[in-house]
Amino acid sequence: MPEAKVSYESLERYHQNARKAQVADLMGRITGANTDLVSYDEVAKRLRARQHIEMGTQTVPLNLIVGSVGRYRDFTRTFLPRTRVSPERWARIDSIMHSFEGYPPIELYKIGEVYFVRDGNHRVSVARANGLNFIEAYVTELATEVDLTLDDFERDRWIIKVERTEFESETRLDELRPDNNVEFTEPGRYPILLRHIKVHQYLRNLDLERENADYRLDWDDAVQSWYDNIYLPVIEAIHRYDLMASFPRRTEADLYLWIVFHRERLANLFGLGPLTPDLAVSTFAETHSDNPLGQAVKTLRQSMRKAFGDDEIPMGMSEDEFAEARARHEAGERTLLESETAYGAVSELDGEPPAVYEYLQDPMNIGGD
């Protein structure tokens, strides 16, 4: 790249954009938004991208460049320069842009419709700071089964998309139950579901063995059995209680995991047998809401019950329902968590961490009951 003198205007433009970066990072900490560029290495590793296709020099929209190969923490998601970026280097490139010299094309990797900077982060930053919409780039495309879009990088939804692809590849749920609506709003949830299916298969086959049945659930059978007998009944109960209205920003699958955690926790706290889907949902609805005002009211009610010593039975459960669940537990019925612990399923599942950890860690950070 040609050398150029650093102008006062270019240095001032750097400082203006560096201040914008500080504001963006501050707002990110307040809102919880990730303001870093996306790490190319992380995306390529998750996608198992291997095949590279040289596409030559192209004119690329700047807004479609979402990440970088190695310097994804030096700039914000919109390529504003952070303090670790050299003011002199940034300003020198800015000066070149305003001269007649010009600079060579940057180098980009393309995955789906988005791009990652292989070489030229400063040039992208300067171009955006000067209001340009396009930049010349030498593009190398990576072939992958996951078609990533710009929207997928809002709040790291690309991770959810990759996890869903991996989940469907392993379970074939999209083929076995093509009308399923198992979608999440947070990453890290599909691996938990996969674990649930494995535990369900293991425990169900133990039951079949004790019953002297002449068959066992293979993997496809287990996926369908889990979906039909474990997942769907909870989803149906969610709709019977119109629970989605209290969580407008969430999905059925989000609520399923919350309710599984809630159900296991209640059983553990009160010594109860497995709760029916309706009872699990009704007790959950009494204590949780995505609406701040609704959650404040529910929290106040819980606090008042504790203050008056009226918290020996979970909210949303009658005395008869509580007594029945307690009696079933005393008679030997165990929750999924207790069953897995008792049967030592972890040793049968290739040494994976026991699902007890999945249940004891709040999957959506919904807090206590």
HELIX and SHEET records of a PDB file:
HELIX    1   1 TYR A    8  THR A   31  1                                  24    
HELIX    2   2 TYR A   40  LEU A   47  1                                   8    
HELIX    3   3 LEU A   62  LEU A   64  5                                   3    
HELIX    4   4 PRO A   87  MET A   97  1                                  11    
HELIX    5   5 ASN A  121  ALA A  129  1                                   9    
HELIX    6   6 LEU A  150  ASP A  156  5                                   7    
HELIX    7   7 ARG A  157  THR A  171  1                                  15    
HELIX    8   8 LEU A  173  LEU A  176  1                                   4    
HELIX    9   9 TYR A  190  ARG A  210  1                                  21    
HELIX   10  10 TRP A  219  TRP A  226  1                                   8    
HELIX   11  11 TYR A  227  TYR A  231  3                                   5    
HELIX   12  12 LEU A  232  ARG A  240  1                                   9    
HELIX   13  13 LEU A  243  SER A  246  5                                   4    
HELIX   14  14 GLU A  252  PHE A  270  1                                  19    
HELIX   15  15 PRO A  277  THR A  287  1                                  11    
HELIX   16  16 PRO A  292  ALA A  307  1                                  16    
HELIX   17  17 GLU A  319  GLU A  330  1                                  12    
HELIX   18  18 LEU A  336  TYR A  343  1                                   8    
HELIX   19  19 ALA A  345  GLU A  348  5                                   4    
HELIX   20  20 ALA A  355  LEU A  360  1                                   6    
SHEET    1   A 6 VAL A  38  SER A  39  0                                        
SHEET    2   A 6 ILE A  65  SER A  68  1                                        
SHEET    3   A 6 VAL A 114  ASP A 119  1                                        
SHEET    4   A 6 ILE A 106  ILE A 111 -1                                        
SHEET    5   A 6 PHE A 134  LEU A 142  1                                        
SHEET    6   A 6 HIS A  52  PRO A  61 -1                                        
END                                                                             
